[in-house]
Amino acid sequence: MAKLLYIGTHGPDDPTKACMPFHLAVNGAFEAGIEADINLAGDAAVLIQDHHIDSVVPVGLPPLRELMEKIKVAGITIYI
């Protein structure tokens, strides 16, 4: 089975780019039956903090709070 690693480098200052790896992992790979993990590097490392999870709302994608809930259910690992 294929496995994907999505790497996020954008922080809360660019919410759409910040949420992209979360969205692709849970609404893309997971839904397609592909195992995926997420690696947060640089500015993206703060996205696991509760106040950022609650406040990051991208354009055209689900809010980070909603994505994180799906990630927990899917069992996707987030590396920092």
C-alpha positions in Angstrom: 0.0 0.0 0.0 1.2 3.5 -0.8 2.0 5.9 2.0 2.2 9.7 1.7 3.9 12.2 3.9 2.5 15.7 3.6 4.9 18.5 4.7 3.5 21.8 6.0 5.7 24.8 6.3 3.2 27.7 6.4 1.9 29.0 9.7 -1.2 30.9 10.8 -0.2 34.0 8.9 -1.3 32.2 5.7 -4.3 30.0 6.8 -5.1 28.5 3.4 -1.6 27.2 2.8 -1.3 26.2 6.4 -4.4 24.0 6.2 -3.5 22.4 2.9 -1.5 19.4 4.2 -4.2 18.6 6.7 -6.9 18.8 4.1 -5.0 16.7 1.6 -4.2 14.0 4.2 -7.7 13.6 5.6 -10.0 14.6 2.8 -7.8 13.3 0.0 -5.5 10.4 0.9 -7.5 9.0 3.7 -10.8 9.1 1.8 -9.0 7.4 -1.1 -7.7 4.6 1.2 -4.1 5.8 1.2 -2.2 5.9 4.4 -0.8 9.4 5.1 1.0 11.3 7.8 1.7 15.0 8.3 5.1 16.7 9.1 4.9 20.3 10.4 8.2 22.2 10.0 9.2 25.8 10.6 6.3 28.2 10.9 3.8 25.3 10.7 4.9 23.8 14.0 2.6 26.1 16.0 -0.5 24.8 14.3 -0.9 22.1 16.9 -1.5 24.7 19.6 -5.2 24.9 20.7 -5.5 28.7 20.1 -4.2 28.3 16.5 -6.4 25.2 15.9 -9.4 27.3 16.9 -8.5 30.4 15.0 -7.1 29.2 11.6 -9.8 29.4 9.0 -8.7 29.0 5.3 -10.4 30.2 2.2 -12.1 27.4 0.3 -11.1 24.6 2.8 -12.6 23.5 6.1 -11.4 25.2 9.3 -8.4 23.7 11.0 -10.6 22.7 14.0 -12.7 20.5 11.7 -9.7 19.0 9.9 -8.0 18.2 13.2 -11.2 16.3 14.4 -11.1 14.2 11.2 -7.4 13.6 11.6 -7.9 12.2 15.1 -10.7 9.9 13.9 -8.5 8.8 10.9 -5.5 8.1 13.1 -3.2 10.3 11.0 0.1 11.0 12.8 1.4 14.5 12.9 5.1 15.0 13.3 6.7 18.2 14.5 
